């Protein structure tokens, strides 16, 4: 439902600034009222002119007292007593200030050295008493000199100001995050290609504009994906129909070639039936790979919990059968302890079949492939790995990057016409959709060439990162 009344981010920001300023003013007024109440009502803080007022009340007593004592002088005031000639006699005023205080008395100035004020008392016996006091509020109870009410009020105001700023900023942040949450929700749905959701609206003008652009992009993406999926579907149907249509004439050609091989043929034509059957086999293998490619794109994933040791044994047995069918050897090394594996067994065996057949095709007659099966750990993840190493020339730098690409056939040193660039791609995709991966590298062992490794995630580990840790 569209929000009728919208406001801009600048208006929201201005509102929070006004609230912040108003609350700061209220804090200031609160601090002043609290400070005043402590002075007027509670008596916890003495007014700034407290010492001056008290000295006014003590004029007669100081002028007539036999001697000036510390008890007679108000607290936190200093004094000095001089004779009529200005000679310092006794008191608490600092030695450096004795002369300055007398000169101030002579000049009639009450500004004291280092701040504060002087008050002069002419006593009955020709003595002069000079008292130094300060105009500043202070606590009624004894406190450290550095802790005065003014600084206490400033500290209190600063503390309350910081709390207020923190509360308002947190409220502003939560309010803005709540309003921006709709953008994250919509972006997550589009990222997951979940485009079947209704139009969302916001009460903020800028966010509403962004949402409008995002939903336009969603509609365009939906149309693009539908066109892409329709193109892929038609292509798959065409490839499937082509593969089916080729099988009939291919069967006829193969049958005729077998009939010709039973006839007595002289000269060069004698080898034609064998050549025909061999090339028919190449086409049949290619059609089988195309069928696997269609299965990869159309078949739903059917995962099941499989015993890791059992799966490893199946991979080992499949390797031996494939190697024997090619007249080649296989050397298998298998780790005993493997946990449960969650996978689509048929797809994993298909992937492994493609990997092993690829390795066997690069291994010379009489030689063998090296197979290792075990467990590999990375962080919290555990994987069952199965690697096969061939006796070929190894991968080039380009092939190491592109070996698992669809229809990539590599360079001539590691390519023959039996390879159509589909096998490793199919194996890689089978593994990827199940949280695993296929990697290619060159073997370090002398006499060996390329190495391809299939990783299958072991059940019970955190599945959130899947094959990302295998990078």
SVG drawing of the C-alpha trace seen along z (x, -y; Angstrom):
<svg xmlns="http://www.w3.org/2000/svg" viewBox="-2 -55 63 117">
<polyline fill="none" stroke="black" stroke-width="0.4" points="0.0,0.0 1.4,-3.4 2.2,-5.9 0.4,-9.1 2.3,-11.5 6.0,-11.3 8.9,-13.3 12.5,-13.8 15.7,-12.7 16.6,-16.3 13.4,-16.9 13.9,-13.9 17.5,-15.0 16.3,-18.6 13.7,-17.2 16.4,-15.3 18.6,-18.4 15.7,-20.5 15.0,-17.8 18.7,-17.7 19.0,-21.4 15.8,-21.6 16.9,-18.8 20.3,-20.4 18.6,-23.7 16.4,-21.8 19.6,-20.1 21.2,-23.5 18.1,-24.9 17.9,-21.8 21.6,-22.2 21.1,-25.8 17.9,-25.1 19.7,-22.2 22.7,-24.5 20.5,-27.3 18.4,-24.9 21.6,-23.5 22.6,-27.1 19.3,-28.5 17.4,-25.6 19.7,-22.7 22.7,-24.8 25.1,-22.3 26.8,-25.1 27.8,-28.4 27.2,-31.5 30.1,-33.2 30.0,-36.3 29.8,-34.2 33.3,-35.1 32.8,-38.8 29.4,-38.9 30.9,-37.1 33.8,-39.5 31.3,-42.4 29.7,-40.8 33.1,-40.4 34.3,-44.0 33.8,-45.0 35.2,-41.8 38.3,-41.9 39.0,-45.6 38.6,-45.3 40.0,-41.8 43.1,-41.6 44.9,-39.5 43.9,-38.0 43.7,-34.2 42.9,-31.8 39.6,-30.9 38.5,-34.5 39.1,-34.6 36.5,-32.8 37.4,-29.4 39.5,-29.5 40.6,-33.1 44.2,-34.3 45.2,-37.2 48.2,-39.3 48.7,-41.7 51.0,-44.8 52.0,-47.6 51.5,-51.3 54.8,-51.4 53.8,-48.5 56.0,-45.9 54.6,-42.4 54.0,-40.8 52.1,-37.6 49.4,-35.8 48.8,-33.1 49.4,-35.2 52.3,-34.0 55.7,-35.7 55.8,-36.8 52.6,-38.7 53.4,-40.6 54.7,-43.7 52.2,-43.6 49.3,-43.5 50.6,-46.5 51.1,-48.5 47.6,-47.7 46.3,-49.0 48.3,-52.2 46.9,-52.6 43.4,-51.7 43.2,-48.9 41.5,-45.7 42.7,-43.4 44.8,-40.7 47.9,-39.1 47.1,-35.9 43.4,-36.6 41.0,-37.3 40.4,-40.4 41.7,-42.2 39.6,-43.6 41.3,-46.0 40.7,-46.4 42.2,-49.2 42.5,-48.0 42.2,-50.0 46.0,-49.6 47.2,-51.1 47.6,-47.7 46.2,-46.9 44.7,-43.5 44.5,-42.6 42.3,-39.6 42.4,-37.9 39.2,-36.3 37.7,-35.0 34.4,-35.5 33.5,-32.0 30.9,-29.4 32.1,-26.5 30.8,-23.5 29.7,-23.9 31.4,-20.6 35.2,-20.3 36.2,-19.2 39.4,-19.1 40.5,-22.5 40.2,-21.5 36.6,-20.3 34.5,-23.4 30.7,-23.8 31.3,-25.5 33.4,-22.7 31.0,-20.2 28.1,-21.8 30.1,-21.8 31.0,-18.1 27.3,-17.2 26.1,-19.1 28.7,-17.4 27.8,-14.0 24.1,-14.5 24.8,-16.0 26.8,-12.9 24.0,-10.6 21.4,-12.7 23.5,-12.6 23.9,-8.8 20.2,-8.2 19.1,-10.5 21.7,-9.1 20.7,-5.5 17.0,-6.4 17.9,-8.1 20.0,-5.1 17.2,-2.6 14.6,-4.7 16.7,-5.0 17.6,-1.3 14.0,-0.4 13.1,-2.5 16.1,-1.2 15.3,2.4 12.8,2.5 15.7,1.9 17.7,4.8 14.7,7.1 14.0,6.2 17.7,6.5 18.0,10.0 15.0,11.2 16.3,10.0 19.8,11.5 18.1,14.9 16.1,14.3 12.9,14.4 11.1,11.8 7.5,12.8 6.9,10.2 4.6,7.2 5.5,3.5 6.8,2.0 6.6,-1.6 8.3,-3.9 7.3,-7.1 10.7,-8.7 10.9,-10.4 14.5,-9.3 13.9,-5.7 10.7,-5.6 12.6,-6.9 15.2,-4.1 12.5,-1.5 10.9,-2.7 14.2,-2.2 14.8,1.2 11.3,2.4 11.9,1.2 15.1,3.2 13.2,6.2 10.7,6.1 13.5,5.8 15.5,8.6 12.4,10.8 11.8,10.3 15.5,11.0 15.6,14.1 12.4,15.4 13.8,14.8 17.1,16.5 15.3,19.5 13.1,19.8 16.2,19.7 17.9,22.3 14.8,24.5 14.5,24.3 18.2,25.0 18.0,28.0 15.0,29.3 16.8,28.7 19.9,30.5 17.8,33.4 15.9,33.6 19.1,33.5 20.8,36.2 17.7,38.4 17.5,37.8 21.2,38.6 20.9,41.9 18.8,43.5 21.1,42.8 24.1,43.5 22.6,47.0 22.2,47.6 25.8,46.5 27.1,48.7 25.1,51.7 26.2,51.3 29.8,51.0 29.5,54.3 28.0,56.0 30.8,54.7 33.4,56.1 31.9,59.5 32.5,59.2 35.7,60.0 37.2,56.6 40.5,56.1 43.0,53.2 42.6,49.9 38.8,50.4 39.5,53.3 40.1,50.8 37.1,48.6 34.6,50.6 36.9,50.4 37.4,46.6 33.6,46.1 32.9,48.0 35.6,46.1 34.2,42.7 30.7,43.8 31.9,44.6 33.3,41.1 29.9,39.6 28.1,41.9 30.3,40.9 29.8,37.2 26.0,37.8 26.2,39.5 28.1,36.4 25.4,34.1 22.8,36.2 24.6,35.9 24.8,32.1 21.0,32.0 20.6,34.2 22.8,31.7 20.5,28.8 17.2,30.5 17.5,33.3 16.6,32.4 19.1,33.0 18.4,36.2 20.7,36.2 21.0,38.9 23.2,39.8 25.9,42.2 28.6,43.9 31.9,42.2 33.8,45.5 31.2,47.2 31.3,44.2 35.1,44.3 35.1,48.0 32.6,47.4 34.9,44.7 37.9,47.1 36.0,50.0 34.8,47.7 38.4,46.5 39.7,50.1 36.9,51.1 37.4,48.1 41.2,48.5 40.9,52.2 38.5,51.4 41.2,49.2 43.9,51.7 45.7,49.5 46.5,49.9 45.3,48.0 47.1,47.5 44.7,46.7 45.5,45.3 42.5,45.0 42.1,43.5 40.2,45.8 38.2,43.3 35.7,41.3 32.4,39.9 28.9,39.8 28.5,37.9 25.4,36.1 25.3,36.2 23.5,37.4 25.4,40.7 24.5,41.1 25.8,37.6 29.0,38.1 29.7,41.4 29.0,39.7 31.4,36.9 34.1,39.3 33.6,41.3 34.3,38.2 37.3,37.3 38.9,40.8 38.1,41.2 39.7,37.8 42.9,39.0 43.0,42.4 42.8,40.7 46.1,38.9 47.8,42.0 49.9,44.0 49.3,47.8 50.8,49.9 51.0,47.1 48.5,46.4 46.8,43.6 47.4,42.7 44.3,42.5 44.2,41.1 41.0,41.0 40.8,39.5 39.6,36.6 40.7,33.0 39.9,30.4 39.8,26.6 38.6,24.7 35.3,26.2 34.7,27.9 35.6,31.5 35.6,33.0 36.0,36.4 38.5,35.9 39.2,38.2 42.1,37.3 43.4,38.9 46.8,38.2 47.5,39.1 50.8,39.8 50.2,37.1 52.0,33.9 50.1,31.9 48.1,28.8 49.2,25.5 48.7,22.2 45.6,21.5 44.2,25.0 44.7,24.6 42.4,21.6 39.8,22.9 39.9,26.7 36.4,26.9 34.8,24.4 32.1,25.7 33.4,26.9 37.0,25.9 39.3,28.4 42.8,27.1 45.9,26.9 47.0,29.6 49.6,31.0 46.9,32.2 44.0,32.6 42.7,35.2 39.6,35.4 37.9,37.7 37.6,34.7 34.7,32.3 35.3,30.0 32.3,31.3 33.5,34.0 35.3,31.8 32.6,29.2 29.9,31.7 32.0,33.1 32.6,29.6 28.9,28.7 27.8,32.0 30.2,31.3 29.4,27.6 25.6,28.0 26.3,30.5 28.6,28.2 31.8,29.6 34.3,28.7 36.6,30.0 40.2,28.6 42.9,29.1 46.7,28.8 49.9,30.3 51.4,33.2 54.7,32.7 55.7,36.3 58.2,37.1 56.7,39.0 53.1,37.7 51.2,35.0 47.8,33.4 45.9,34.0 42.2,33.5 40.6,33.6 36.9,34.1 35.8,32.7 32.6,33.9 31.4,32.2 31.1,34.5 27.8,34.5 27.5,32.9 29.7,29.9 28.5,26.3 27.1,26.1 27.0,22.3 30.3,21.9 30.2,25.1 32.9,25.0 33.9,21.4 36.6,22.6 38.1,24.7 39.2,21.5"/>
</svg>
